[in-house]
Amino acid sequence: MIDSHLTYLLKTKPNMEDQTKALRTLAAKRWRIPLMLSGAMMFIYVGFILLIALNPLLSL
């Protein structure tokens, strides 16, 4: 999807409004993966902390 935006920008000479819109779309897409990875990291971290905290209760 990102390649299609770059191809569009290279093939045509869009006006400033189109370039701004394409740049904002690209920036929004670039934030998705880091946020998803951060969420997964927090989920694993909290799960590990809970596992350590509840370990005495689970081994009974």
C-alpha positions in Angstrom: 0.0 0.0 0.0 2.8 2.4 0.8 4.5 1.6 -2.5 1.3 2.6 -4.4 1.5 6.1 -2.7 5.1 6.5 -3.6 4.4 5.3 -7.2 1.5 7.8 -7.4 3.8 10.6 -6.3 6.5 9.7 -8.7 4.3 9.2 -11.8 2.2 12.3 -11.4 2.9 15.8 -10.3 0.1 16.3 -7.7 -0.7 19.6 -6.2 0.4 20.4 -2.7 -2.9 19.3 -1.2 -2.5 15.8 -2.7 1.1 15.5 -1.4 0.0 16.6 2.0 -2.8 14.0 2.1 -0.5 11.2 0.9 2.2 12.2 3.5 -0.4 12.2 6.3 -1.7 8.8 5.2 1.9 7.4 5.1 2.7 8.8 8.5 -0.5 7.3 10.0 0.4 3.8 8.6 3.9 4.0 9.9 2.5 4.5 13.5 0.4 1.3 13.4 3.2 -1.3 13.7 5.1 0.4 16.5 1.9 0.8 18.5 0.9 -2.8 18.0 4.4 -4.0 19.0 4.4 -1.8 22.1 1.0 -3.2 23.1 2.2 -6.8 22.6 5.3 -6.0 24.7 3.2 -4.6 27.5 0.9 -7.6 27.4 3.8 -10.0 27.7 5.5 -7.9 30.4 2.4 -7.7 32.6 1.7 -11.4 32.0 5.2 -12.3 33.2 4.9 -10.1 36.3 1.6 -11.7 37.1 3.1 -15.2 36.6 5.9 -14.4 39.0 3.5 -12.8 41.6 1.0 -15.7 41.5 3.5 -18.5 41.2 3.2 -19.5 44.9 -0.5 -19.6 44.6 -0.3 -21.8 41.4 2.1 -24.3 42.9 -0.2 -25.4 45.8 
